Amino acid sequence: MIKRSNQTRLGKRLLSLLLCSFLVTGCADISLGNNGNSQDVDSSSEEQSQDNESVADADEHNDSEIDDSKSPLSSTSSDISSTDQEDGTDKADKNSKDNKDIDSKDSKDGKSGSAAEDENIFAIMPDFFYFSSGAGGWSTDITISEDGSFDGSYYDSDMGDTGEGYPNGTMYVCDFTGKFDVPQPTDDEYIYTTKLIELTLRDADKVGTTEIEDDTRYIYTEPYGFDDADEFLIYLPGASLSAMTEECLSWVDVRMESIERLPVDYYVLYNVGGAEAFNGIKDDSIWTQDFQYQYGDAYVTFGPSYYMGSYFSFFVDNDSPASLSLSIPWDGVSEETMECEESWESDPETYYVTIKKKDDETYIITVEGTSDKEFDFSPWGGTEPGKFSAEFVLIESD
């Protein structure tokens, strides 16, 4: 989750110091007893030891209440650690563990620790978002900066709409800039809300006019995707697809029936007023990469995809069609065994497939036949009928 404001953190530091001061005073009273003699401390009874443990427990309880912001408070943690050492307790390990837990949760949720510290959702999002149906030759593309400002362009080409002077067809165009307000959290940890606070068309005075250039007719228009634009919802990886409206889902490119949440590295920016959704994928995402295993002339390709499912194809050589191709309903992170079917077959065989990440450029993939337990994987190094396992390395793009 995003850290709270500097003012809130400062208030919690002051509160923490006050509580620690009270606890130190209380501990001193308990340790000195009625006589105020330090020698009594050295010869403390088992009852006094139990009292100290109670104070330490109370200190830990107060520290837990103070740290409800789920953010590492370095200076406060240092003060508390110093006070606890005087009381005979050591909080350093506890604070370290808490911070690790926070980092682990942020990583699991698709949120970076640095972004949480900066209180800036735009810093962890992809900078490029697109709004398009994938058909019709049109798209609205925006590039968002970390401060929420953006540049955008809209185009819609109709090459069949020709006439005198524009044999190459017609193009609807619009270039624009704008800015979103600081995103605010909602009740759902994977959903944020923001406002469009600025939208400026670069050629606003030309909207509705026509120009012919390079045998193409250009019609200046307004940007599609910003109709009735005011509130926008930001869906982070892990957001439930069921939390989206049907209108929003109609623009989201996730098409696998087995996926119930936005996959890793996938973000959605939804215009509530216009019921229009932009999609964003991180540049270094698993969804932008392909992997391969080579065994002599034979090879196997692995192409991760969130659209219709990842594919997994076996080729004897470059001149032969795929001997086996599997469709894999993978979410990009799971290492659980999946039941997969052959692609493009009317009566497909089924296989168990497991994908495990070794490092950023290597995945270990294991295949085992279920309905067909005798498939010959020997051309790809398989030593048992119906079984195959190999390391797949990233294919470097040109």
C-alpha positions in Angstrom: 0.0 0.0 0.0 1.1 3.6 -0.5 2.7 5.3 2.5 1.0 8.2 4.2 1.9 11.8 4.0 5.1 13.3 5.6 2.9 15.1 8.1 1.3 11.8 9.2 4.8 10.2 9.5 6.0 13.2 11.6 3.0 12.9 13.9 3.7 9.2 14.4 7.3 9.8 15.2 6.4 12.3 17.9 3.8 9.9 19.3 6.4 7.1 19.3 8.9 9.2 21.1 6.4 10.3 23.8 5.3 6.7 24.3 8.9 5.5 24.5 9.6 8.2 27.1 6.7 7.1 29.3 7.8 3.5 29.0 11.4 4.4 30.0 10.2 6.2 33.1 7.9 3.3 33.9 10.7 0.8 33.5 13.0 2.8 35.7 10.4 2.9 38.5 9.9 -0.8 38.3 13.6 -1.6 38.2 14.5 0.7 41.1 11.6 -0.4 43.3 10.6 1.4 46.5 14.2 2.0 47.7 15.5 3.5 44.4 18.7 1.4 45.0 20.5 0.3 41.8 22.0 -2.6 43.7 18.5 -4.0 44.2 18.3 -4.3 40.4 21.4 -6.5 40.2 19.8 -8.8 42.8 16.4 -8.6 41.3 14.0 -11.4 42.1 12.1 -13.6 39.6 9.1 -11.4 40.2 11.0 -8.3 39.0 12.1 -10.2 35.9 8.5 -10.9 35.1 7.6 -7.3 35.5 10.3 -6.3 33.0 8.9 -8.8 30.5 5.5 -7.3 30.9 6.9 -3.8 30.2 8.7 -5.2 27.1 5.4 -6.8 25.9 3.6 -3.5 26.4 6.3 -1.7 24.5 5.9 -4.1 21.6 2.1 -3.7 21.6 2.4 0.1 21.5 5.0 -0.2 18.7 2.6 -2.4 16.7 -0.2 0.2 17.1 2.2 3.0 16.0 3.3 1.2 12.9 -0.1 0.8 11.3 0.9 2.9 8.3 2.7 -0.2 6.9 5.8 1.8 6.0 9.4 1.7 7.3 10.1 4.6 9.7 13.8 4.7 9.9 14.4 7.5 12.4 11.5 6.3 14.7 12.7 2.7 14.5 16.2 3.9 15.5 14.8 5.8 18.6 12.7 2.9 19.7 15.7 0.5 19.3 17.9 2.7 21.4 15.3 2.9 24.2 14.7 -0.8 24.1 18.4 -1.6 24.5 18.3 0.4 27.7 15.3 -1.7 28.9 17.1 -4.9 28.0 15.0 -5.6 24.9 16.1 -5.5 21.3 13.6 -4.3 18.7 16.1 -4.2 15.7 15.2 -7.8 14.6 11.5 -7.1 14.9 11.7 -3.9 12.8 13.8 -5.7 10.2 11.3 -8.5 10.0 8.4 -6.0 9.7 10.1 -4.2 6.9 10.8 -7.4 5.0 7.2 -8.4 5.4 6.1 -5.0 3.9 8.5 -5.4 1.0 7.3 -9.0 0.4 3.6 -7.8 0.4 4.4 -5.0 -2.0 6.1 -7.3 -4.4 3.3 -9.8 -4.3 0.7 -7.1 -5.0 2.6 -5.8 -8.0 3.6 -2.6 -6.2 7.2 -1.6 -5.7 8.7 -0.5 -2.3 10.2 2.6 -3.8 6.9 3.6 -5.3 5.2 3.2 -1.9 7.8 5.5 -0.4 7.3 8.1 -3.1 3.5 7.9 -2.8 3.3 7.8 -6.6 1.3 5.2 -8.4 2.4 6.7 -11.8 6.0 5.8 -10.9 5.3 2.0 -10.9 2.9 2.0 -13.9 4.0 1.6 -17.5 4.4 4.9 -19.2 2.6 3.8 -22.4 -1.1 3.0 -22.6 -3.3 2.3 -25.6 -7.0 2.4 -26.2 -8.0 0.2 -29.2 -10.3 -2.6 -30.3 -7.6 -4.4 -32.2 -9.6 -3.9 -35.4 -10.6 -1.0 -37.7 -7.1 0.6 -37.9 -7.6 3.0 -35.0 -5.9 3.7 -31.7 -5.5 6.3 -29.0 -2.1 6.2 -27.4 -0.9 8.1 -24.3 2.5 8.4 -22.6 2.2 9.2 -18.9 5.0 10.8 -16.9 5.5 10.2 -13.2 3.9 13.6 -12.3 0.7 12.5 -14.1 1.1 14.7 -17.2 0.8 12.9 -20.6 1.1 13.3 -24.3 -1.3 11.6 -26.6 -2.4 11.0 -30.2 -5.5 9.5 -31.8 -5.7 8.2 -35.3 -8.4 6.3 -37.3 -7.5 5.3 -40.8 -10.1 4.5 -43.5 -8.2 3.7 -46.6 -11.4 2.9 -48.4 -12.8 6.4 -48.0 -11.2 7.9 -51.1 -12.1 10.8 -53.4 -10.7 13.4 -55.7 -7.3 14.4 -54.5 -7.0 11.8 -51.8 -6.7 8.3 -53.4 -4.9 7.0 -50.4 -7.9 7.3 -48.2 -9.0 9.3 -45.1 -7.3 9.7 -41.7 -8.9 11.1 -38.6 -6.3 12.6 -36.3 -5.8 14.4 -33.0 -2.7 15.3 -31.0 -3.2 16.4 -27.4 -1.7 16.8 -23.9 -3.1 16.5 -20.4 -2.6 15.8 -16.8 -4.1 13.4 -14.2 -4.4 14.3 -10.5 -2.5 12.4 -7.8 -4.1 8.9 -7.6 -6.0 8.1 -4.4 -6.6 4.6 -2.9 -10.0 3.0 -2.8 -11.4 0.2 -0.5 -9.8 -2.2 -2.9 -6.0 -2.3 -2.5 -5.6 -3.0 -6.3 -7.8 -0.1 -7.5 -6.9 3.7 -7.3 -8.9 6.7 -8.5 -7.7 9.8 -10.2 -9.2 12.9 -11.9 -8.5 14.3 -15.3 -7.5 17.9 -14.5 -6.3 19.1 -17.9 -6.8 18.1 -21.5 -5.5 20.4 -24.3 -5.8 19.7 -28.1 -2.8 20.9 -30.0 -4.9 21.8 -33.0 -8.1 22.7 -31.2 -8.9 25.4 -33.7 -8.8 22.8 -36.5 -11.3 20.4 -35.0 -13.9 19.6 -37.7 -11.8 20.9 -40.6 -10.2 18.9 -43.4 -6.8 19.0 -45.1 -5.4 17.0 -48.1 -1.8 16.2 -48.0 0.3 13.4 -49.7 -2.9 12.1 -51.4 -4.5 11.5 -48.0 -7.4 13.5 -46.5 -6.9 14.4 -42.8 -9.9 15.2 -40.7 -9.1 16.9 -37.3 -11.2 15.5 -34.5 -11.3 15.0 -30.7 -9.5 12.2 -29.0 -11.5 8.9 -28.7 -11.1 7.5 -25.2 -11.7 10.8 -23.4 -15.4 11.2 -23.9 -17.1 12.7 -20.8 -13.7 12.3 -19.1 -13.5 13.2 -15.4 -12.9 10.3 -13.1 -10.5 7.5 -14.1 -9.9 4.2 -12.2 -6.5 2.6 -12.2 -6.5 -1.2 -11.9 -3.2 -2.7 -10.8 -1.9 -6.2 -11.4 -3.9 -8.5 -9.2 -7.2 -6.6 -9.5 -10.1 -8.9 -9.8 -11.7 -8.8 -13.3 -15.1 -9.2 -11.5 -14.5 -5.7 -10.0 -14.7 -4.2 -13.5 -17.8 -3.2 -15.3 -18.8 -5.1 -18.5 -17.9 -1.9 -20.5 -14.4 -1.9 -19.0 -13.9 -5.6 -19.6 -14.9 -5.2 -23.2 -11.7 -3.1 -23.8 -9.4 -5.3 -21.7 -7.2 -7.6 -23.8 -7.2 -10.5 -21.2 -9.2 -13.3 -22.9 -8.1 -16.4 -21.0 -11.1 -17.9 -19.2 -8.9 -19.3 -16.5 -7.5 -15.9 -15.5 -9.6 -14.2 -12.8 -7.3 -11.3 -12.0 -5.2 -8.9 -14.0 -1.9 -10.7 -14.7 1.5 -9.5 -13.6 2.7 -6.3 -15.2 -0.7 -5.5 -16.7 -2.5 -2.2 -15.8 -5.8 -0.7 -16.9 -6.8 3.0 -16.9 -10.6 3.3 -17.1 -12.5 6.4 -18.1 -15.6 6.0 -16.0 -17.7 8.7 -17.8 -16.9 7.5 -21.3 -16.8 3.7 -20.3 -13.5 3.5 -22.2 -10.4 1.6 -21.0 -6.7 2.0 -21.8 -4.3 -1.0 -21.4 -0.7 -0.8 -20.3 2.0 -3.4 -20.2 5.5 -2.9 -18.7 8.3 -2.9 -21.3 10.4 -5.6 -19.6 7.4 -7.8 -18.8 7.3 -11.5 -19.4 4.4 -10.8 -21.8 6.8 -9.0 -24.2 9.4 -11.8 -24.3 9.8 -15.2 -26.1 11.9 -18.2 -25.0 13.5 -21.2 -26.8 15.2 -24.5 -26.1 17.5 -25.8 -28.8 18.5 -29.5 -29.2 20.6 -30.0 -32.3 18.3 -29.0 -35.2 15.2 -29.6 -33.1 13.9 -26.8 -30.9 10.9 -25.8 -28.7 9.4 -22.3 -28.5 7.7 -20.8 -25.5 5.6 -17.7 -26.0 4.0 -16.2 -22.9 0.6 -14.5 -23.7 -2.2 -13.2 -21.6 -4.5 -12.8 -24.6 -5.6 -16.3 -25.7 -3.1 -18.2 -23.6 0.6 -19.0 -23.8 1.8 -21.4 -26.5 4.4 -24.2 -26.4 5.5 -25.7 -29.7 7.9 -28.5 -30.7 9.7 -28.4 -34.1 12.0 -31.1 -35.5 13.7 -28.5 -37.6 13.1 -25.1 -39.3 11.5 -26.7 -42.3 8.9 -28.8 -40.5 5.6 -27.9 -39.0 5.1 -28.2 -35.2 5.0 -31.8 -34.1 3.1 -30.8 -30.9 1.7 -27.5 -29.9 0.1 -26.8 -26.5 -2.1 -24.0 -25.2 -1.1 -23.0 -21.7 -3.4 -21.0 -19.4 -0.5 -19.4 -17.5 -0.8 -16.2 -15.3 2.9 -15.3 -15.7 4.0 -16.2 -12.1 2.3 -19.5 -11.0 4.5 -22.6 -10.6 1.6 -24.9 -10.1 1.1 -27.8 -12.6 -1.5 -26.9 -15.3 -3.6 -29.3 -17.4 -3.1 -28.2 -21.0 -4.6 -29.3 -24.4 -3.2 -29.5 -27.9 -3.8 -26.4 -29.9 -6.0 -26.5 -33.1 -7.1 -30.1 -32.6 -10.7 -31.3 -32.7 -10.0 -34.1 -30.3 -7.0 -32.7 -28.4 -4.7 -34.8 -26.2 -4.0 -33.4 -22.6 -0.7 -32.8 -20.9 0.5 -31.6 -17.5 2.8 -28.6 -17.8 4.8 -26.9 -15.1 6.7 -23.6 -15.5 9.3 -22.6 -13.0 11.4 -19.4 -13.1 15.2 -20.0 -12.7 16.2 -16.3 -13.3 15.0 -13.4 -15.4 16.2 -15.0 -18.6 15.6 -18.7 -17.9 12.6 -20.9 -17.3 12.4 -24.6 -16.6 9.4 -26.2 -18.3 8.3 -29.8 -17.7 5.7 -31.7 -19.8 4.1 -35.0 -19.0 1.4 -36.7 -21.1 -1.9 -37.6 -19.4 -4.1 -38.9 -22.2 -1.2 -39.6 -24.5 1.6 -41.0 -22.3 3.7 -42.4 -25.2 4.5 -39.2 -27.2 8.1 -39.5 -28.4 10.1 -36.6 -27.1 13.4 -38.1 -28.1 14.1 -35.6 -31.0 14.2 -32.9 -28.2 16.3 -34.9 -25.8 13.5 -36.7 -24.0 14.6 -40.0 -22.4 11.2 -41.3 -21.4 8.0 -41.7 -23.5 5.5 -38.9 -22.7 7.9 -36.9 -20.6 10.0 -33.8 -21.3 11.9 -31.2 -19.3 14.4 -28.5 -20.3 15.7 -25.0 -19.7 14.3 -22.3 -21.9 16.4 -19.1 -22.5 15.3 -15.7 -23.5 15.4 -15.0 -27.2 17.2 -11.7 -27.6 15.4 -9.2 -29.8 17.2 -7.7 -32.8 
